[in-house]
Amino acid sequence: MIHITNNEEETQDLAHDFANTLKGSEIVYLQGDLGSGKTTFVRGVVRTLGFDEPVRSPTFTIVNRYEVTHSTIKQIIHVDLYRIENPSELIPLALEEELGQPGVVAFIEWPERGQGNLAGATTTINLNILGDERQIEIK
């Protein structure tokens, strides 16, 4: 389904609705250019699921983990592979041990940089910049 949002608040509202469909063990690929709203979307999900502290982009840390207070989801993993140059750099992160586990939802930005070293997505979200608007396709 394709959605158009006009600002960060609307993007987070859409993320809130999406968060309410999650059960745990989902792997969500986030695709879009820099500044398209990927972290804004994750911020909306994380807050909906019960995390009240700042949610930041994992561009430099590569992985951020958020412990949430949801009834079935206990952790959100937010991964940004933008700075990964070789898929073998993922091995020390041991993400395969966490991805798809009950109680864990993973959001992975720039998943194409993982080239076969990541579990497949259960959902893909494409974010496109349309001037001041964002086109967000959830499939």
C-alpha positions in Angstrom: 0.0 0.0 0.0 1.3 3.5 -0.9 0.9 6.4 1.6 1.8 10.1 1.2 3.0 12.0 4.3 3.5 15.7 4.5 5.8 16.0 7.5 7.6 14.0 10.2 4.5 13.9 12.4 2.5 12.2 9.6 5.3 9.8 8.9 5.4 8.8 12.6 1.6 8.5 12.7 1.9 6.0 9.8 4.7 4.2 11.7 2.4 4.1 14.7 -0.3 2.3 12.7 2.3 -0.1 11.3 3.7 -0.8 14.8 0.2 -1.9 15.9 0.4 -4.7 13.3 3.6 -6.2 14.6 3.7 -9.4 16.7 7.5 -10.0 17.0 10.0 -11.8 14.8 9.5 -9.5 11.9 12.4 -8.3 9.7 11.7 -5.0 8.0 13.8 -3.7 5.2 13.8 0.0 4.8 14.8 1.4 1.4 15.2 5.0 0.4 17.7 7.8 -0.2 19.4 9.7 2.6 16.9 11.9 4.3 13.8 10.0 3.0 12.5 9.4 6.6 13.8 5.9 7.4 14.9 6.7 11.0 11.8 8.9 11.4 9.6 5.9 10.6 11.6 3.7 13.0 11.3 6.4 15.7 7.5 6.2 15.4 7.5 2.5 15.7 9.8 2.4 18.7 7.8 5.1 20.6 4.6 3.3 19.9 6.0 0.0 21.4 7.0 1.7 24.6 10.4 3.3 24.4 10.5 6.9 25.7 14.1 7.9 25.3 15.7 9.5 22.2 15.8 7.3 19.0 18.8 8.1 16.9 20.0 7.0 13.5 22.5 4.1 13.7 24.6 5.5 10.8 27.7 5.6 12.9 27.0 2.9 15.5 25.6 0.5 12.8 23.2 -1.1 15.3 20.9 0.4 17.9 18.8 -1.7 20.2 15.8 -0.5 22.0 14.2 -2.4 24.9 10.4 -1.8 24.7 7.5 -2.4 27.0 5.1 -4.1 24.5 3.3 -7.2 25.5 4.9 -9.5 22.9 7.7 -7.4 21.5 10.7 -6.9 23.9 13.3 -5.4 21.6 13.6 -3.4 18.4 16.9 -3.7 16.5 17.6 -0.8 14.1 20.5 -1.5 11.7 22.0 0.9 9.2 24.3 -0.7 6.7 25.1 2.5 4.8 28.8 2.5 5.9 29.3 -1.3 5.3 31.6 -1.8 2.4 31.9 -5.6 2.5 29.1 -8.0 3.6 31.7 -9.8 5.7 31.7 -6.8 8.1 28.4 -8.1 9.3 29.8 -11.2 10.8 31.1 -9.7 14.1 27.7 -8.1 14.6 26.1 -11.6 15.0 22.8 -10.3 13.7 21.7 -13.8 12.5 21.4 -14.8 16.1 18.7 -12.1 16.7 16.9 -11.7 13.4 13.6 -13.4 13.3 13.6 -14.3 17.0 10.3 -14.1 18.9 10.0 -10.8 20.7 12.4 -9.1 18.4 11.6 -6.8 15.5 14.5 -5.7 13.2 14.5 -2.7 10.9 17.4 -2.8 8.4 18.4 0.3 6.4 20.4 -0.3 3.2 19.8 -4.1 3.3 21.3 -4.5 -0.2 24.7 -4.0 1.4 24.3 -7.2 3.4 24.2 -9.2 0.1 23.0 -12.6 1.4 24.3 -12.2 4.9 20.9 -11.2 6.2 17.7 -13.1 6.8 15.0 -12.2 4.3 12.5 -9.5 4.9 9.0 -10.1 6.1 8.1 -6.6 5.0 9.8 -4.0 2.8 9.2 -0.3 3.2 10.2 2.0 0.4 10.5 5.7 1.2 10.8 8.3 -1.6 11.2 12.0 -1.4 8.6 14.0 -3.3 9.6 17.6 -2.6 8.3 18.2 0.9 6.3 15.0 0.9 7.3 11.4 1.4 5.8 8.5 -0.6 5.9 5.5 1.7 5.1 2.1 0.2 4.7 -0.8 2.6 4.7 -4.3 1.1 
